[in-house]
Amino acid sequence: MVGLAGSMLLAGAPSSAADRTAERTTGRNGNGDRGGSARRSQGDSTADNLPARFVAEAGGRIAVVSADTGRVERYLTAEEPGGGAADPTASPDGRTVWFSRGDGACAAHIASVPVGGGPEQKLRGSGEAGPEGTPLPRPGRAHLAWSRTDCKDSGHALVVGDLRGLEGHGQIGLVPLAWSHDGNQLLAVTADGTEVHLIDVTPKGALDADQVLAPADPTAGCRLRVVDFSPDDNGGYLAQRRCGPSGDQARRTLVLLDRNGDVRRAVLRLPRGEDFVDRVTFDPSGHALLYSTARSGYGDSAADNPVSLWLWRDGASKLLARQSGYRHPSWLP
């Protein structure tokens, strides 16, 4: 994920009452339809200069989605036997989308497809040592980070390899989370999500210094979990902050941290009882953010706990899709 600094204002997803009012006003909701109330912040808007679309997993296919309407513009992949396409991430130049292609029970490989259209290409050797997913192209270098799972013991490994599939470096127990803007560092998380690591990566892709990121929240009853590098490129981080008791009464906020882990400012705050689902992703300018939410305790059936996709722009949140089928969104430059 990927200035912004002074332009970020505290904002949040509309409350349930506001959602119902917006639905009565627009008369539309559902996957791919506009809805919700956008609370515009006072000041200038850079919407005309922001990316117009993003890619996301949608029903086992990779789709290009309009950031204005939340509707699918076109699909980049077809339905294939053995499993769907998942975990899409656009390359920094916006020309290629990397994703994981299912090959059956406990089997998947890394593949890519041109954004302009064309056949998907399998990464050489991918999937031969176990199912692979969460591909993240490295900024500035012809490398890719991805995760590999051991079907026997469900263990995970982080892999950084070249785009020809000829050379790779790995570390057991981690899943890639995000690259720094210069591509020199990688955030990775343990499979259970409890521990985030900051890893130095050499120009040739070898994994070097590794430290655990565990910033302490100065407010009693609040906890921080790093989810990305800061979008304003100051060496800091983006984190989810959880305050209050566990369960429906906890309050989640997205915050910016400096490089020492101290809280700089809030980006947006969710209504009480709501939680973040999937990843949050800034556009390169740091003025637009895609994020998904569900009621706390996500993991129940989708019918009981629907996921909503939101677009945040300079302090205003807009509902893009209620009961969203989109997963793992990634901005197209």
C-alpha positions in Angstrom: 0.0 0.0 0.0 1.1 3.2 -0.4 1.5 12.7 0.1 -1.1 13.0 2.3 0.2 14.1 5.7 -1.7 17.3 6.3 -4.8 16.4 4.2 -6.0 13.4 6.3 -9.0 14.1 8.3 -10.8 11.9 10.8 -13.7 10.2 9.1 -15.7 7.0 9.4 -18.1 4.7 7.8 -21.7 5.9 8.1 -23.6 4.7 11.1 -26.4 2.1 10.6 -29.0 4.8 10.8 -27.2 6.8 8.1 -26.9 3.7 6.0 -30.7 3.2 6.1 -31.3 6.8 5.2 -28.9 6.6 2.3 -30.6 3.5 1.0 -34.0 5.1 1.1 -32.5 8.1 -0.8 -30.6 6.2 -3.5 -32.9 3.2 -3.8 -29.9 1.0 -4.5 -27.7 -1.4 -2.7 -26.0 -4.7 -3.2 -22.8 -5.9 -4.8 -21.6 -3.5 -7.5 -24.2 -0.8 -6.7 -23.7 2.6 -5.2 -25.2 3.3 -1.8 -24.5 4.7 1.7 -23.9 8.3 2.6 -20.7 10.1 1.8 -19.7 12.6 4.5 -17.6 15.1 2.6 -14.9 16.9 4.5 -14.5 20.6 4.3 -11.8 21.7 1.9 -10.5 20.7 -1.5 -11.0 17.4 -3.3 -8.5 15.7 -5.5 -11.0 13.1 -6.8 -10.3 14.1 -10.5 -6.7 13.1 -10.1 -7.2 9.8 -8.3 -7.2 6.3 -9.9 -10.5 5.5 -11.5 -10.5 1.7 -11.0 -9.2 -1.2 -9.0 -8.9 -4.9 -9.4 -10.4 -7.4 -7.1 -11.4 -11.0 -6.7 -15.0 -11.4 -7.7 -16.7 -14.9 -7.8 -13.4 -16.7 -8.4 -12.3 -14.3 -11.2 -10.2 -11.2 -11.3 -12.3 -8.2 -12.2 -11.5 -4.5 -13.1 -14.0 -2.5 -11.0 -15.0 1.2 -11.3 -14.1 3.2 -8.2 -17.0 5.6 -9.0 -19.8 3.1 -9.3 -18.4 0.0 -7.7 -19.4 -2.1 -10.7 -17.4 -4.6 -12.7 -16.1 -3.1 -16.0 -14.5 -6.2 -17.3 -12.9 -9.5 -16.2 -9.3 -10.3 -16.7 -9.5 -14.1 -16.1 -11.9 -16.8 -17.1 -13.5 -19.5 -15.0 -11.2 -22.5 -14.9 -11.6 -26.0 -13.6 -9.8 -26.9 -10.4 -10.2 -23.6 -8.6 -10.7 -19.8 -9.0 -8.4 -16.8 -9.2 -7.7 -15.0 -5.9 -5.4 -12.6 -4.1 -4.9 -10.1 -7.0 -2.2 -7.4 -6.8 -1.4 -4.9 -9.5 2.2 -4.3 -10.4 3.6 -0.8 -9.6 3.4 0.2 -13.3 -0.2 -0.9 -13.5 0.4 -3.2 -16.5 0.2 -6.6 -14.9 -2.0 -8.2 -12.2 -0.4 -11.1 -10.2 -2.8 -13.6 -8.5 -3.1 -17.1 -7.2 -4.8 -19.7 -9.4 -6.4 -22.7 -7.7 -5.5 -26.1 -9.0 -7.7 -28.3 -6.9 -7.6 -29.5 -3.3 -4.7 -28.0 -1.5 -3.1 -26.9 -4.8 -2.5 -23.4 -6.3 0.1 -21.6 -8.3 1.1 -18.0 -8.9 0.1 -16.5 -12.3 -0.1 -13.1 -14.0 -2.4 -11.5 -16.6 -2.0 -8.2 -18.5 -4.3 -5.4 -17.4 -4.9 -4.6 -21.1 -6.1 -8.1 -21.8 -4.5 -11.4 -22.8 -3.8 -14.9 -21.6 -2.7 -15.6 -18.0 0.9 -16.9 -17.5 2.0 -19.3 -14.8 5.1 -18.4 -12.8 7.7 -21.0 -13.7 7.8 -23.8 -11.0 5.1 -22.2 -8.9 2.9 -24.6 -7.0 5.2 -27.6 -7.2 6.2 -27.5 -3.5 2.7 -26.7 -2.2 -0.1 -24.2 -2.8 1.0 -20.6 -3.2 -0.8 -17.3 -2.8 -0.7 -13.6 -1.8 1.7 -12.5 -4.5 3.2 -9.0 -4.0 5.4 -7.5 -6.8 8.5 -5.7 -5.5 8.7 -2.0 -6.4 11.8 -1.2 -8.5 12.9 -4.7 -9.0 11.9 -7.8 -11.0 11.0 -9.8 -7.8 7.8 -11.1 -6.3 7.0 -12.1 -2.7 4.4 -14.8 -2.0 3.3 -17.4 0.5 3.6 -21.2 0.3 1.6 -23.6 2.4 2.6 -27.1 3.5 -0.5 -29.4 3.0 0.8 -31.9 5.5 1.1 -29.6 8.6 -0.6 -26.4 7.3 2.7 -24.5 7.9 3.5 -21.4 5.9 6.6 -20.0 4.3 7.4 -16.6 2.9 9.2 -16.7 -0.5 10.9 -13.8 -2.4 11.8 -14.9 -6.0 12.6 -13.5 -9.4 9.8 -13.1 -12.1 11.4 -15.9 -14.1 10.8 -18.4 -11.4 14.5 -19.4 -11.3 15.7 -18.2 -7.9 14.0 -17.7 -4.5 14.7 -17.1 -0.9 12.4 -18.1 2.0 11.6 -17.9 5.6 9.3 -20.3 7.5 6.2 -19.1 9.4 5.4 -15.9 7.6 3.0 -14.5 5.0 3.9 -11.3 3.0 1.9 -8.2 3.9 3.3 -5.2 2.1 6.5 -3.8 0.4 8.0 -0.4 1.3 7.8 2.2 -1.4 11.4 1.8 -2.3 11.2 -2.0 -2.2 14.0 -2.4 0.3 11.8 -3.7 3.2 9.0 -6.1 3.4 6.3 -6.4 6.1 5.2 -10.0 6.8 2.8 -11.5 9.3 2.5 -14.9 11.1 -0.2 -17.1 9.8 -2.4 -16.5 12.9 -2.0 -12.7 12.5 -0.5 -12.2 16.0 3.0 -11.0 15.0 4.2 -8.6 12.3 7.8 -8.6 11.1 9.9 -5.9 9.3 12.4 -7.6 7.0 15.3 -6.0 5.1 15.5 -7.4 1.5 18.8 -7.2 -0.4 18.8 -6.0 -4.1 19.1 -9.7 -5.1 16.1 -10.7 -3.1 17.7 -12.3 -0.1 16.0 -11.8 3.3 18.3 -10.0 5.7 17.6 -8.3 9.1 14.3 -9.2 10.7 12.6 -7.4 13.6 9.2 -7.8 15.2 7.0 -4.7 15.0 5.0 -4.5 18.2 4.2 -0.8 18.8 2.7 -0.1 22.2 -0.5 2.0 22.4 -0.2 4.8 25.1 -4.0 4.7 25.7 -5.1 2.1 28.2 -7.3 -0.6 26.7 -6.1 0.0 23.2 -3.9 -2.2 21.0 -2.1 -1.5 17.7 -1.5 -3.9 14.8 0.6 -2.7 11.8 -1.0 -3.6 8.4 1.1 -1.5 5.9 3.7 1.1 5.4 2.5 4.7 5.8 1.1 6.2 2.5 3.0 9.5 2.9 6.4 7.7 2.6 7.9 9.0 5.8 9.2 5.7 7.1 6.1 5.1 9.3 3.3 2.7 9.3 -0.4 2.2 8.8 -2.1 0.4 11.7 -5.4 -0.8 13.0 -6.2 0.3 16.5 -8.6 -1.6 18.7 -9.9 0.0 21.9 -12.3 -1.4 24.5 -13.3 -4.9 25.5 -13.3 -7.8 23.0 -16.5 -8.5 21.1 -19.1 -6.1 19.8 -18.1 -3.2 22.2 -14.6 -2.8 20.8 -13.9 0.3 18.6 -11.6 0.0 15.5 -9.7 2.9 14.1 -7.2 3.2 11.2 -4.2 5.3 12.3 -0.8 6.5 11.0 2.3 5.7 13.1 5.7 7.3 12.8 8.8 5.1 12.3 9.1 4.8 16.1 5.5 3.4 16.4 4.0 6.5 17.9 0.4 7.4 16.8 0.5 10.5 14.5 -3.2 10.8 13.5 -6.4 8.9 12.8 -7.5 8.2 9.3 -11.0 6.8 9.9 -13.0 5.3 12.8 -15.5 2.6 12.4 -18.9 2.5 14.2 -18.8 0.5 17.4 -19.2 -3.2 16.7 -17.8 -3.0 13.2 -14.4 -4.6 12.2 -12.1 -4.4 9.2 -12.1 -7.4 6.9 -9.5 -8.3 4.3 -6.8 -5.7 3.5 -6.9 -1.9 3.4 -5.2 -0.3 0.4 -4.3 3.3 -0.4 -3.8 4.6 -3.9 -0.2 5.9 -4.6 -1.2 9.5 -3.8 -2.4 8.6 -0.3 -5.8 10.4 -0.9 -8.0 7.4 -1.6 -8.5 4.2 0.4 -10.4 1.0 -0.2 -11.5 -1.0 2.9 -14.1 -3.6 3.8 -16.0 -4.0 7.0 -18.3 -6.5 8.7 -19.8 -6.8 12.2 -17.3 -7.9 14.9 -16.9 -11.6 15.0 -16.6 -11.9 11.2 -16.4 -15.6 10.2 -20.0 -16.4 10.5 -21.9 -17.1 7.2 -22.0 -14.3 4.7 -25.8 -14.2 5.0 -25.5 -13.5 8.8 -22.6 -11.2 8.6 -22.4 -9.4 5.2 -19.2 -7.6 4.2 -19.4 -4.0 2.9 -16.8 -2.3 0.6 -16.0 1.4 1.2 -14.1 4.1 -0.6 -12.5 6.8 1.5 -11.3 10.0 -0.2 -9.8 12.9 1.7 -11.9 12.4 4.8 -15.1 11.2 3.2 -16.4 7.6 3.2 -18.7 6.2 0.5 -20.3 2.8 0.4 -19.4 1.1 -2.9 -20.9 -2.3 -2.3 -23.1 -3.8 0.4 -22.9 -7.6 0.7 -19.8 -7.2 -1.3 -18.4 -10.1 -3.3 -15.1 -8.3 -3.8 -12.0 -9.5 -2.1 -8.4 -8.4 -1.9 -8.8 -5.0 -3.8 -5.7 -3.4 -5.4 -5.6 0.0 -7.0 -4.7 0.3 -10.7 -2.4 3.4 -11.2 
